[in-house]
Amino acid sequence: MRALRRFSVRAQLPAALAPLQDLATNLRWTWHGPTQDLFASVDEAAWRASGGDPVRLLGEVSPTRLSELAADAGFVGRVGEIADDLREYLSGPRWYQGREGLPAGVGYFSMEFGVSEVLPNYSGGLGILAGDHLKAASDLGVPLIAVGLLYRSGYFRQSLSLDGWQQETYPALDPQGLPLHLLADSGGAPILVHVAMPEGRVLRARVWVASVGRVPLLLLDADIEDNDADLRSITDRLYGGDAEHRIRQEILVGIGGVRAVRAYCQVTGHAAPEVFHTNEGHAGFLGLERMRELVTSAGLDIDQALAAVRAGTVFTTHTPVPAGIDRFPLGLVQHYFSGDLLPGIETDRVLALGREPDPDMFNMAHMGLRLAQRSNGVSQLHGEVSRGMFSSLWGGFDAPEVPIGSVTNGVHGPTWTAREIAGMTAGAAAAGAGPELFGVSDALLWEMRGTLRSRLVNEVRRRVRASWLERGASEPELGWTERIFDPGVLTIGFARRVPTYKRLTLMLRDPERLKALLLDPERPVQLVIAGKSHPADESGKRLIQQMVHFADDPAVRHRIVFLPDYDMSMARYLYWGCDVWLNNPLRPLEACGTSGMKSALNGGLNLSVRDGWWDELYDGRNGWAIPTADGVDDPDRRDDIEANALYDLLTSQVAPLFYDRGADGVPDRWTALVRHTLATLSPKVQASRMVMDYVNDWYAPAAAAARVVASDGYAGAKELANFRARLDAAWPSVRVAEVDASGAADTPVLGAPMTVRATVDLGGLAATDVLVQAVVGRADDHDELTGTVVEPMTHVGGSGGADRFEATMPLPHAGVLGYTVRVLPANELLASPVELGKVVLPA
Ligand SMILES: *Cc1c(COP(=O)(O)O)cnc(C)c1O
């Protein structure tokens, strides 16, 4: 008989073991080896059977075993020690504590969170990054409150048909069996968040709380009886469904999410966030709800509320791929926002915030940028690409001036580093091994890499066998799976989602050449490949099928495998065990990429196109850069060129280095690269570095700006709104009337002083309302300026439509120069004079 529904019941632990409950439900165990060891020692077999899930383990271990452990003084002692350690971790001061000027709380909103495979609430890189952000914030003591949705079926599980076609299943999760507890009021009643839907309906959601070390992760769940059936399904799946399904999810996470944060702070006394971080556009409606709060309770008008909200908002954009940007038909947004959803916020104002060049579409990234005073991309190159991509929001400025910065992503070291490596580097550091781990011998490094490679080989065999059983093969046919892969062969990994730009099948461009590499009698390579295609992406599924067909060939199947169901539980084996991590996206479409960072933490060498993070951190000694044919427009030709470059690198550099062994069997030149990677790249790719960057350069200034606009009854917000209104009225009349220069014309020598003068009609604005700048640079044949130097000009007199400004500066270049003058808004409450996208140049 099949059960209609499943539910979990937690075991009653003997009093002596009670702390195990906290150790199991706080997700700190996911990056804390001693806690994992403790759970494994409860019952090795049950631990393995649970897939390393303490909540499941405690539900399944027998009462006899529990009483046995409760009577074991040694075990009880260890439980006590580790529980004390957790308590100390949760309450003691950390990096953040005692620093000045930082926000008392930060809200971090994301559509997905990949904290652990026991809480499968993510699809790929964006979610894992969010999970790593929380863990690093916890380690550093950043008072973050994270907000997302709890999906009944998470993302799909992937398997393969006999013919290599992706199959999707959606196993339902039971929240009772997950490391979560319900947010409840002081009387113990679950708190429900309410959000108005069109036609007078109400959507209700309960709030589950996951404890990620010190950081609470609030997950909203609409699947409750109080909701109409169609509303219950809002939180059924991640990235499934149509635009309507999606906008409902985004309304819930953004607007319901802020309400959940308020409830959480009220119940727990957690400091209210002073800064809200919107991780990608999906959760951007959070800014509208915060505006509503201010309109309803602080008596601000919409413009004042916007000024107040923007000051304390940070927006991070994560993709330059147009298909990755969230957009809705305008009518759909209108439908949802014209009812009771946000009283006091006029629908037209909402629509204007998401306006884009296509008048029928609402763009969540554009709204994110307009609702945040500070925004960033996720690598230096992605910052640059984003400044170009979104430059239409700052018309009149050259792309380099667009106010979108960058914070390069990082990965959580304690989560992704193999224990052997972490132990070795910590030991070496303690022994004063120096910057390049000089105290660690090549032989030890090589042995360590071999251990990790062997572990991966076992995992590959296990998974290939399981996959074939699912594809319909029978046990007796699968003897060969025990002999695939070889712990001594150069192992290359390629695992990531399968959107077209990541080019899963680039390596198949010349199948014979790939085959020759795999089967080389002296210097073979083996390739492990994994990745899910979005269920609606047929072309992605075709790429997977192509890959699977190639790997199914008995001639090569011992050297190349496609492992279905890429997730965190598989990923760690790949990052630990692969010698080389391959990445060949279509440059510059990879915003950052983080899998290569995780490989590097374990001494894997990256072999990658110089895109995302690799563009800034490749140094010639930590791996290889695959040359790209940037600018070649014919995609086939570009793929040919880049695939050839990849084969050439593998044949002429990667494989020879790996197989060039000394008398002791150690490849010294290879281990030198591994050593250099561990010593110099690991520190730079840490999520702790990323979170410190956010705290210092984004959260702290945002908190300061938010305090300034909020103080004195929101006087700053009112002033800023007033300033913007005056600007809007006056701007069309602002005019640069006259410009001339002296000094330089008579003595055109590099470095000579040049004085620029301008007469400006300020259209009724005060001289202090504007920043007038002289801009000097090289002038090309079309008078376009490059290599510009900008000098603020001083107000030297005049009034009534003829204000005079002047600046003196040294000539910055030899050759043909040009200059101009421009007028920008100036107000100390702006993060930069470019922020409002307003500029006047001479006619
Ligand atoms: C790190 C990771 C990703 C993201 O990898 P990219 O290189 O950014 O594509 C996706 N899925 C899993 C399971 C990961 O661990």
PDBQT file of the ligand as one rigid body, heavy atoms in Angstrom, charges set to zero:
ROOT
HETATM    1  C1  LIG A 901      29.504  25.553  -6.927  1.00  0.00    +0.000 C 
HETATM    2  C2  LIG A 901      28.335  24.848  -7.446  1.00  0.00    +0.000 A 
HETATM    3  C3  LIG A 901      27.654  25.343  -8.569  1.00  0.00    +0.000 A 
HETATM    4  C4  LIG A 901      28.088  26.584  -9.299  1.00  0.00    +0.000 C 
HETATM    5  O1  LIG A 901      29.176  26.347 -10.131  1.00  0.00    +0.000 OA
HETATM    6  P1  LIG A 901      29.568  27.380 -11.291  1.00  0.00    +0.000 P 
HETATM    7  O2  LIG A 901      30.986  27.173 -11.532  1.00  0.00    +0.000 OA
HETATM    8  O3  LIG A 901      29.307  28.747 -10.728  1.00  0.00    +0.000 OA
HETATM    9  O4  LIG A 901      28.707  27.072 -12.438  1.00  0.00    +0.000 OA
HETATM   10  C5  LIG A 901      26.551  24.647  -9.021  1.00  0.00    +0.000 A 
HETATM   11  N1  LIG A 901      26.121  23.526  -8.407  1.00  0.00    +0.000 NA
HETATM   12  C6  LIG A 901      26.756  23.019  -7.336  1.00  0.00    +0.000 A 
HETATM   13  C7  LIG A 901      26.222  21.783  -6.707  1.00  0.00    +0.000 C 
HETATM   14  C8  LIG A 901      27.872  23.670  -6.808  1.00  0.00    +0.000 A 
HETATM   15  O5  LIG A 901      28.484  23.161  -5.734  1.00  0.00    +0.000 OA
ENDROOT
TORSDOF 0
